[in-house]
């Protein structure tokens, strides 16, 4: 499985946020599936429509990520 990367800096270090502002590290598969980096973590309560890059200031829709 290939991972998608940030369209701005080409780094795969991504996260999502919940209503409290807590971050959860994730990666996005080449099929567009958002997967938590920790196998025991749950995506419940997190906004999956907006994804953030740890490396730069980019954030947006996961569909805007690119294959590298």
SULBELQUI-V805614 format. One line per field, one symbol per residue. ss: DSSP state (@ for helix, = for strand, . for the rest). phi: phi as a letter, one per 20 degrees, with the letter a starting at -180 (. if undefined). psi: psi as a letter, one per 40 degrees, with the letter a starting at -180 (. if undefined). Layout:
BEGIN
ss: ???
phi: ???
psi: ???
END
This chain:
BEGIN
ss: ..===........=====....=======....===.........=....===.....==.@@@.==.
phi: .edecffedmdeecbccdfenfdcfccdffeneecffefefdefneeeecccefecefbrfgfefcec
psi: hiiiihedefiegiiiiadeeiihhiihieeehhhidhdeiieheiheehiihddaeiiahdeeiii.
END
